[in-house]
């Protein structure tokens, strides 16, 4: 049974000292994703140098667009140097497997604003070229807008409770899209900071009492094999409240403007 939690999904950039206890990325109520079921998933990883050795730590999700480009949320990469991030693909494990690539540059949407979380989308360009195989494939982008009442799923490695971080990639089903109007109504008495929700954002919810089982920041909301959303933010510990994502369809032209020139 899904746990009754809806959560904020912002980057905790501890290495830079920017810690906010209200911001807590996690996957709640998910289950282990089957091997090969999410070949498009990417792990954004902080590079750390510890006692003469280099380590990486997962901090946000992303998806493979091409052999050169990764899609994620702007709040994951905002004011973060490209050389401090590595991207890992081709594995369901948080700490092992797959192939890793350094990041050469980051493109954050020019109209992204951290204080409202609008236009929460970014692109990461990697060094080298991702090699596609059965476990590594690009995600499909939407060719039409998504309406309310559509069943979707989320994937990610976020915390499954206040402490536990899963080793295996988690997937949460039965995520349902709702209208912008309904989303604003449900959030009106909970938070004013990021309101109003606009058409370039997408809201999801599950049955009240089960919570959202939200995925990693920057991770994908999937419908019929197409990425329709990027995990952005939600209200902590509020049963029956929506989660807010970036609506990918609204940014397809923006995305293609960069990735088509690789």
C-alpha positions as CSV (number, residue, x, y, z in Angstrom):
1,X,0.0,0.0,0.0
2,X,1.3,3.5,-0.8
3,X,2.3,5.6,2.1
4,X,0.4,8.8,2.7
5,X,3.0,11.3,1.8
6,X,3.4,14.0,-0.8
7,X,6.8,15.6,-0.7
8,X,8.9,18.5,-1.9
9,X,11.3,17.3,-4.6
10,X,14.2,19.8,-4.5
11,X,17.9,19.2,-4.8
12,X,19.7,19.0,-1.5
13,X,23.1,20.4,-2.5
14,X,24.8,19.6,0.8
15,X,28.3,20.0,-0.6
16,X,27.6,23.6,-1.1
17,X,26.0,24.1,2.3
18,X,22.5,24.8,0.9
19,X,20.5,22.6,3.2
20,X,16.8,23.2,3.9
21,X,15.0,20.7,6.1
22,X,11.7,21.4,4.3
23,X,13.1,20.1,1.1
24,X,13.2,16.3,1.0
25,X,13.4,14.3,-2.2
26,X,12.1,10.8,-2.0
27,X,10.2,8.0,-3.7
28,X,7.3,6.8,-1.4
29,X,5.4,3.6,-1.8
30,X,7.1,2.4,-4.9
31,X,8.4,-1.1,-5.9
32,X,11.6,-2.3,-7.5
33,X,11.5,-1.6,-11.2
34,X,12.1,-4.7,-13.5
35,X,15.5,-4.9,-15.1
36,X,15.4,-3.2,-18.5
37,X,12.0,-1.6,-17.9
38,X,13.4,2.0,-17.8
39,X,16.4,2.0,-20.3
40,X,15.9,5.8,-20.5
41,X,16.6,6.6,-16.9
42,X,19.7,8.5,-15.9
43,X,21.3,9.2,-12.5
44,X,22.7,12.7,-11.9
45,X,25.6,12.3,-9.5
46,X,27.8,14.7,-7.5
47,X,31.5,14.2,-7.9
48,X,33.2,14.2,-4.5
49,X,36.9,13.8,-3.6
50,X,37.4,11.9,-0.4
51,X,40.8,11.0,1.1
52,X,42.5,10.9,-2.3
53,X,39.8,9.0,-4.1
54,X,36.9,10.1,-6.3
55,X,33.3,9.1,-5.4
56,X,30.0,10.0,-6.9
57,X,26.6,10.3,-5.1
58,X,23.1,10.3,-6.7
59,X,21.2,13.5,-6.2
60,X,18.7,13.9,-9.0
61,X,17.0,11.9,-11.8
62,X,17.1,12.5,-15.5
63,X,16.3,10.9,-18.9
64,X,18.3,10.1,-22.0
65,X,17.3,12.2,-25.0
66,X,20.1,11.4,-27.4
67,X,23.6,10.1,-27.3
68,X,24.7,13.5,-26.1
69,X,21.9,15.0,-24.1
70,X,20.1,14.4,-20.8
71,X,16.9,16.0,-19.7
72,X,16.3,17.0,-16.1
73,X,14.9,19.8,-13.9
74,X,16.4,23.3,-13.7
75,X,16.4,23.2,-9.9
76,X,18.7,20.2,-10.0
77,X,21.4,22.0,-12.0
78,X,20.8,25.7,-11.0
79,X,24.2,27.3,-10.0
80,X,25.9,23.9,-10.2
81,X,29.1,23.7,-12.1
82,X,29.0,21.2,-15.0
83,X,32.4,19.7,-14.0
84,X,31.0,18.7,-10.6
85,X,28.3,16.4,-12.2
86,X,28.5,12.9,-13.7
87,X,25.7,11.1,-15.4
88,X,25.2,7.3,-15.1
89,X,23.0,5.3,-17.4
90,X,22.3,1.6,-18.1
91,X,21.7,0.3,-14.5
92,X,18.8,0.0,-12.0
93,X,21.3,0.1,-9.2
94,X,22.0,3.4,-7.3
95,X,25.6,2.6,-6.5
96,X,26.9,0.3,-9.1
97,X,26.7,-0.8,-12.7
98,X,26.1,1.1,-15.9
99,X,28.2,3.6,-17.8
100,X,29.2,7.0,-16.5
101,X,29.8,10.2,-18.4
102,X,31.2,13.6,-17.4
103,X,29.1,16.7,-18.2
104,X,30.5,19.3,-20.5
105,X,27.8,21.9,-20.3
106,X,24.4,22.6,-18.8
107,X,21.5,24.5,-20.4
108,X,18.9,25.9,-17.9
109,X,15.8,27.4,-19.4
110,X,16.3,31.1,-19.8
111,X,13.0,31.9,-18.0
112,X,13.6,29.6,-15.0
113,X,12.9,31.3,-11.7
114,X,13.9,29.5,-8.5
115,X,11.5,31.5,-6.3
116,X,8.4,30.4,-8.3
117,X,9.8,27.1,-9.8
118,X,8.3,28.0,-13.3
119,X,10.1,26.7,-16.4
120,X,11.8,24.1,-14.3
121,X,13.7,22.3,-17.0
122,X,17.4,21.8,-18.0
123,X,19.6,19.9,-20.4
124,X,23.0,18.4,-19.7
125,X,25.4,17.7,-22.5
126,X,27.9,14.9,-21.9
127,X,31.5,14.3,-22.9
128,X,31.7,11.4,-25.4
129,X,28.7,9.6,-26.7
130,X,26.2,7.3,-25.0
131,X,26.3,3.8,-26.5
132,X,22.7,2.5,-26.9
133,X,21.9,-1.2,-26.2
134,X,19.0,-3.1,-24.7
135,X,19.5,-1.4,-21.3
136,X,20.2,2.1,-22.6
137,X,17.7,3.8,-24.9
138,X,16.4,7.4,-25.4
139,X,13.1,8.5,-24.0
140,X,10.2,9.5,-26.4
141,X,9.0,13.1,-26.2
142,X,5.3,13.9,-26.5
143,X,3.8,14.9,-29.9
144,X,0.5,16.0,-28.3
145,X,-0.6,17.5,-25.0
146,X,-1.8,15.4,-22.1
147,X,-5.1,16.0,-20.4
148,X,-6.5,15.2,-17.0
149,X,-7.5,11.7,-16.0
150,X,-4.5,9.9,-17.6
151,X,-2.8,7.1,-15.7
152,X,1.0,7.5,-15.5
153,X,4.0,6.1,-13.6
154,X,7.1,7.6,-12.0
155,X,10.6,6.2,-11.5
156,X,13.5,7.2,-9.3
157,X,16.0,6.5,-6.5
158,X,14.7,9.0,-4.0
159,X,14.3,8.2,-0.3
160,X,11.5,5.8,0.5
161,X,11.0,7.2,4.0
162,X,12.8,9.9,6.1
163,X,16.1,7.9,6.1
164,X,16.1,4.9,3.8
165,X,17.5,5.3,0.3
166,X,16.8,2.4,-2.1
167,X,19.6,0.6,-3.9
168,X,17.2,-0.5,-6.7
169,X,15.3,1.9,-9.0
170,X,11.8,2.4,-7.8
171,X,8.6,2.7,-9.9
172,X,5.2,4.0,-8.8
173,X,2.1,3.2,-10.7
174,X,-1.4,4.7,-10.7
175,X,-0.3,8.3,-10.9
176,X,-3.2,10.3,-12.3
177,X,-3.0,13.7,-14.1
178,X,-5.4,16.5,-13.1
179,X,-6.3,19.8,-14.6
180,X,-4.5,23.0,-13.8
181,X,-7.7,24.4,-12.3
182,X,-8.2,21.5,-10.1
183,X,-4.5,21.6,-9.0
184,X,-4.8,25.3,-8.0
185,X,-7.9,24.6,-6.1
186,X,-6.3,21.7,-4.1
187,X,-3.2,23.7,-3.3
188,X,-4.9,27.0,-2.5
189,X,-5.0,26.5,1.2
190,X,-1.7,24.7,1.5
191,X,0.9,26.8,-0.1
192,X,1.0,30.2,-1.9
193,X,4.7,30.3,-2.6
194,X,4.7,28.7,-6.0
195,X,1.1,29.5,-7.1
196,X,-0.6,29.9,-9.4
197,X,0.1,26.7,-11.4
198,X,0.2,27.5,-15.1
199,X,-0.4,25.5,-18.3
200,X,3.3,24.8,-18.7
201,X,3.1,22.8,-15.5
202,X,1.4,19.4,-15.0
203,X,-0.2,18.1,-11.8
204,X,-0.7,14.6,-10.7
205,X,-2.4,12.9,-7.7
206,X,-3.4,9.5,-6.4
207,X,-6.3,8.4,-4.3
208,X,-6.5,10.4,-1.0
209,X,-4.9,8.5,1.8
210,X,-2.3,6.8,-0.5
211,X,-0.1,9.7,-1.3
212,X,1.7,10.3,-4.5
213,X,4.7,8.0,-4.3
214,X,6.7,10.7,-6.0
215,X,9.9,10.1,-7.9
216,X,13.3,11.9,-7.9
217,X,13.6,15.5,-8.7
218,X,14.3,15.8,-12.4
219,X,12.9,12.3,-13.0
220,X,10.3,11.3,-15.5
221,X,6.5,10.9,-15.4
222,X,5.7,8.4,-18.1
223,X,2.5,7.7,-20.1
224,X,2.5,4.9,-22.7
225,X,6.3,5.0,-23.0
226,X,6.4,8.8,-23.5
227,X,7.8,11.3,-21.0
228,X,5.0,13.8,-20.2
229,X,6.4,15.4,-17.0
230,X,9.6,16.2,-15.1
231,X,9.4,16.0,-11.3
232,X,9.5,19.5,-9.9
233,X,7.8,20.0,-6.5
234,X,5.0,19.0,-4.1
235,X,3.7,19.7,-0.7
236,X,5.3,17.8,2.2
237,X,3.1,15.6,4.4
238,X,-0.2,16.7,2.8
239,X,-2.5,13.8,2.0
240,X,-4.5,14.1,-1.2
241,X,-2.5,17.1,-2.4
242,X,-1.1,17.2,-6.0
243,X,2.5,17.0,-7.1
244,X,3.6,19.5,-9.6
245,X,5.8,18.7,-12.6
246,X,7.1,20.5,-15.7
247,X,4.9,19.7,-18.7
248,X,7.3,18.4,-21.3
249,X,5.0,19.0,-24.3
250,X,5.3,22.8,-23.6
251,X,9.1,22.6,-24.1
252,X,9.5,20.2,-27.0
253,X,10.6,23.0,-29.4
254,X,12.9,24.4,-26.8
255,X,14.5,20.9,-26.3
256,X,14.8,20.2,-30.0
257,X,16.5,23.6,-30.6
258,X,19.5,22.3,-28.6
259,X,19.6,18.6,-29.2
260,X,19.1,18.9,-33.0
261,X,22.4,20.9,-33.2
262,X,24.6,18.4,-31.5
